[in-house]
Amino acid sequence: MAFSKLAAGIALAFTLALSAPAGAQEKLVVGAYPANPPWEFKTESGSFEGFEIDVATEVAKRLGRPVEFQDMGFQALFAASSSGRIDFAISSISVNNERLQNQSFTQPYYDGDGTVIGREASTISGLDGLKGKVIGVVAGTTGEAWAKENTEKLGLAEVRSYNAQQDLLLDIQAERVDGGAGELAGFQYAMTKTPGFKVLVRIPTGERFAMMARKDHPAIVAANDAVSAMKADGTMAAIHKKWFGVDPDAGTSTTTAMPLPKAE
């Protein structure tokens, strides 16, 4: 009798396992480098927050899976993704052909462009308007490299370097420089904390950020479909506005649905 009950119990458990949807309630494990605001960072309580945290959480929700974030160094994300230790990696990871040889990516959701910002009252509205202007940059950044490379071409009067972004912003406010050059995301995030600035020029770089997974991960197509749906129903735009204080520009990867990136 006891054996019959045991056998029946095993049979029932086996039947339930077969009838359960594949991957039901299986965690979607996402690795993140948590010193990368506004993309991902940790609060004092130890919880994860940020633009990409919101994106990955929403993707997991649409896949019907709870999400678990793991704290990792940036370089460790690539090995953890390739080995299958994590399902996805986020941390403003750029999609490029070299990475696509060994990893899979969802469609991008942010264009990592450069920018020149200035005071809200500035009349500069394009690169031509920078002629004769003093542009500030943070030392050692891509903004500094861009400004120095283009000083002669744009006719800049001076490129002035700063040790900290806050010092640069203070000098823009005080009209000691005409604008500041750097990464769009970093400046837009700073502008949510310090009002009185606007984007004067957006400088396309071709760099785009997406969720990365091991090559041909079984969830990559569904995750990509979720990102498309988030763009279509305005969820992605709402996340952008939450973290950057402005609506995303039309035609950018934050608003435009795209296919899965493929290696060339």
C-alpha positions as CSV (number, residue, x, y, z in Angstrom):
1,M,0.0,0.0,0.0
2,A,2.8,2.4,1.0
3,F,4.6,1.5,-2.2
4,S,1.5,2.2,-4.3
5,K,1.0,5.6,-2.7
6,L,4.7,6.5,-3.3
7,A,4.4,5.4,-6.9
8,A,1.2,7.5,-7.4
9,G,2.9,10.5,-5.8
10,I,5.9,10.2,-8.1
11,A,3.6,9.9,-11.1
12,L,1.6,13.0,-10.1
13,A,4.8,15.0,-9.6
14,F,6.1,13.9,-13.0
15,T,2.8,14.8,-14.7
16,L,2.8,18.3,-13.1
17,A,6.4,18.8,-14.2
18,L,5.5,17.9,-17.8
19,S,2.4,20.2,-17.8
20,A,4.2,23.2,-16.4
21,P,5.3,25.8,-18.9
22,A,9.0,25.6,-19.8
23,G,11.0,28.0,-17.6
24,A,8.0,28.9,-15.5
25,Q,9.1,30.9,-12.5
26,E,12.7,30.2,-13.4
27,K,14.8,33.2,-12.4
28,L,16.3,35.4,-15.1
29,V,19.8,36.1,-13.7
30,V,21.2,39.4,-14.8
31,G,24.8,40.5,-14.1
32,A,25.4,44.2,-13.5
33,Y,28.4,46.5,-12.7
34,P,26.8,48.6,-9.9
35,A,29.0,51.6,-10.0
36,N,27.6,53.0,-13.2
37,P,24.9,55.5,-12.6
38,P,22.4,56.2,-14.1
39,W,22.6,52.8,-15.8
40,E,22.9,50.7,-12.6
41,F,24.0,51.4,-9.1
42,K,23.2,50.3,-5.5
43,T,21.3,52.2,-2.9
44,E,22.3,52.4,0.7
45,S,20.1,49.4,1.4
46,G,21.9,47.3,-1.2
47,S,19.2,47.2,-3.8
48,F,19.9,47.8,-7.5
49,E,18.5,50.8,-9.3
50,G,19.0,52.5,-12.6
51,F,17.9,52.8,-16.2
52,E,19.0,49.4,-17.3
53,I,17.8,47.8,-14.0
54,D,14.3,49.1,-14.9
55,V,14.7,47.8,-18.5
56,A,15.8,44.3,-17.4
57,T,13.2,44.1,-14.7
58,E,10.5,44.9,-17.2
59,V,11.9,42.4,-19.7
60,A,11.8,39.6,-17.1
61,K,8.3,40.6,-16.1
62,R,7.1,40.2,-19.8
63,L,8.8,36.9,-20.0
64,G,6.9,35.8,-16.9
65,R,10.1,35.2,-14.8
66,P,11.4,36.8,-11.6
67,V,14.7,38.6,-12.0
68,E,17.8,38.3,-9.9
69,F,20.6,40.9,-10.2
70,Q,24.2,39.9,-9.5
71,D,27.0,42.3,-8.6
72,M,30.0,41.9,-10.9
73,G,33.0,43.8,-12.2
74,F,32.6,45.0,-15.8
75,Q,35.1,42.6,-17.4
76,A,33.6,39.7,-15.4
77,L,30.3,40.2,-17.1
78,F,31.6,38.8,-20.4
79,A,33.0,35.6,-19.0
80,A,29.8,35.1,-16.8
81,S,27.6,35.6,-19.8
82,S,29.6,33.2,-22.1
83,S,29.7,30.5,-19.5
84,G,26.0,30.7,-18.8
85,R,26.5,31.7,-15.1
86,I,24.2,34.6,-15.9
87,D,21.4,34.9,-18.5
88,F,22.1,38.5,-19.4
89,A,24.6,41.3,-18.7
90,I,23.9,45.0,-18.5
91,S,26.2,48.0,-17.9
92,S,26.0,50.3,-20.8
93,I,27.6,47.5,-23.0
94,S,28.0,48.6,-26.6
95,V,26.9,46.4,-29.4
96,N,29.6,45.9,-31.9
97,N,30.6,43.3,-34.5
98,E,33.6,42.0,-32.6
99,R,31.3,41.2,-29.6
100,L,28.6,39.7,-31.8
101,Q,31.0,37.0,-32.9
102,N,30.9,35.4,-29.5
103,Q,27.8,36.9,-27.7
104,S,24.2,37.7,-28.5
105,F,22.5,41.0,-27.9
106,T,19.0,42.3,-27.8
107,Q,18.2,45.2,-30.0
108,P,19.8,48.4,-28.5
109,Y,17.7,50.8,-26.4
110,Y,20.0,53.8,-26.1
111,D,22.3,55.7,-28.4
112,G,25.5,56.5,-26.6
113,D,26.0,59.8,-28.4
114,G,28.2,62.8,-27.5
115,T,26.9,66.3,-26.8
116,V,27.6,69.9,-26.1
117,I,25.4,71.4,-23.4
118,G,25.1,75.0,-22.4
119,R,22.9,77.5,-20.5
120,E,19.2,77.4,-21.2
121,A,19.5,81.0,-22.7
122,S,22.3,79.9,-25.1
123,T,21.6,80.6,-28.8
124,I,24.0,77.9,-30.0
125,S,22.0,75.4,-32.0
126,G,24.6,73.4,-34.1
127,L,28.3,72.7,-34.6
128,D,28.6,75.8,-36.7
129,G,27.6,77.9,-33.7
130,L,30.7,76.8,-31.8
131,K,33.0,78.9,-33.8
132,G,34.9,81.3,-31.5
133,K,33.5,79.7,-28.4
134,V,35.2,78.4,-25.3
135,I,34.3,74.8,-24.6
136,G,34.9,73.0,-21.3
137,V,35.5,69.3,-20.9
138,V,36.3,66.9,-18.1
139,A,40.0,65.8,-18.4
140,G,40.6,62.3,-19.7
141,T,37.1,61.8,-21.2
142,T,35.9,61.2,-24.7
143,G,34.5,64.7,-24.6
144,E,38.0,66.1,-24.2
145,A,39.4,64.0,-27.0
146,W,36.6,65.1,-29.3
147,A,37.0,68.8,-28.6
148,K,40.7,68.7,-29.1
149,E,40.4,66.8,-32.3
150,N,37.9,69.3,-33.7
151,T,39.3,72.5,-32.3
152,E,40.7,73.7,-35.7
153,K,37.8,72.3,-37.8
154,L,35.1,74.0,-35.7
155,G,37.1,77.1,-35.0
156,L,37.0,76.8,-31.2
157,A,38.6,79.6,-29.3
158,E,39.7,77.4,-26.4
159,V,39.2,73.9,-24.9
160,R,39.3,74.2,-21.1
161,S,39.8,71.1,-19.0
162,Y,38.3,70.4,-15.6
163,N,38.9,67.7,-13.0
164,A,35.3,67.2,-12.2
165,Q,32.0,67.5,-14.0
166,Q,30.5,69.7,-11.3
167,D,33.3,72.2,-11.7
168,L,32.5,72.4,-15.4
169,L,28.8,72.9,-14.8
170,L,29.5,75.7,-12.4
171,D,31.6,77.5,-15.0
172,I,28.9,77.1,-17.6
173,Q,26.4,78.6,-15.2
174,A,28.8,81.5,-14.5
175,E,29.4,82.1,-18.2
176,R,33.1,81.5,-17.9
177,V,32.7,78.9,-20.7
178,D,30.1,78.8,-23.5
179,G,29.4,75.1,-23.2
180,G,30.6,71.6,-22.1
181,A,31.4,68.6,-24.3
182,G,31.0,65.0,-23.2
183,E,28.7,62.0,-23.1
184,L,25.0,62.7,-23.6
185,A,23.9,60.3,-20.9
186,G,26.2,61.7,-18.2
187,F,25.2,65.2,-18.9
188,Q,21.4,64.5,-19.1
189,Y,21.6,62.7,-15.8
190,A,23.4,65.6,-14.2
191,M,20.9,68.0,-15.6
192,T,18.1,66.2,-13.7
193,K,20.0,67.2,-10.5
194,T,21.1,70.7,-11.6
195,P,18.6,72.7,-13.7
196,G,19.4,75.6,-16.0
197,F,21.1,73.7,-18.9
198,K,20.0,72.3,-22.3
199,V,21.5,70.2,-25.0
200,L,23.0,72.5,-27.7
201,V,24.4,69.9,-30.1
202,R,23.9,66.1,-30.2
203,I,26.9,64.3,-31.8
204,P,26.1,60.8,-33.2
205,T,28.8,58.2,-32.4
206,G,27.2,55.0,-33.6
207,E,27.6,53.6,-30.1
208,R,24.4,51.8,-28.8
209,F,23.7,49.9,-25.6
210,A,21.8,46.6,-25.2
211,M,21.4,43.5,-23.0
212,M,24.1,40.9,-23.7
213,A,23.7,37.1,-23.4
214,R,25.7,34.1,-24.4
215,K,25.6,33.2,-28.1
216,D,22.1,32.1,-29.2
217,H,20.7,32.1,-25.6
218,P,17.2,30.5,-25.7
219,A,15.6,33.6,-24.2
220,I,17.2,36.1,-26.6
221,V,14.4,36.2,-29.1
222,A,11.7,36.6,-26.4
223,A,13.7,39.3,-24.7
224,N,14.1,41.1,-28.0
225,D,10.4,40.9,-28.6
226,A,9.8,42.3,-25.1
227,V,12.1,45.3,-25.8
228,S,10.2,46.0,-29.1
229,A,6.9,45.9,-27.1
230,M,8.3,48.3,-24.5
231,K,9.2,50.7,-27.3
232,A,5.8,50.4,-28.9
233,D,3.7,50.9,-25.8
234,G,5.8,53.8,-24.4
235,T,7.4,51.9,-21.5
236,M,10.9,52.5,-22.7
237,A,10.3,56.2,-23.2
238,A,8.9,56.4,-19.7
239,I,12.0,54.8,-18.3
240,H,14.1,57.3,-20.3
241,K,12.2,60.2,-18.9
242,K,12.4,58.9,-15.4
243,W,16.2,58.8,-15.5
244,F,17.1,61.6,-17.8
245,G,14.3,64.0,-17.2
246,V,13.4,64.4,-20.9
247,D,11.6,62.4,-23.6
248,P,13.9,60.4,-25.9
249,D,14.5,61.8,-29.3
250,A,12.4,60.4,-32.2
251,G,14.3,58.0,-34.4
252,T,16.8,56.9,-31.7
253,S,17.1,53.3,-30.6
254,T,15.1,54.2,-27.4
255,T,12.0,54.7,-29.6
256,T,12.6,52.6,-32.7
257,A,11.9,48.8,-32.7
258,M,14.8,46.8,-34.3
259,P,15.6,43.2,-35.2
260,L,18.2,41.2,-33.3
261,P,21.7,42.4,-34.1
262,K,23.7,40.0,-36.3
263,A,27.4,39.5,-36.7
264,E,28.8,40.5,-40.1
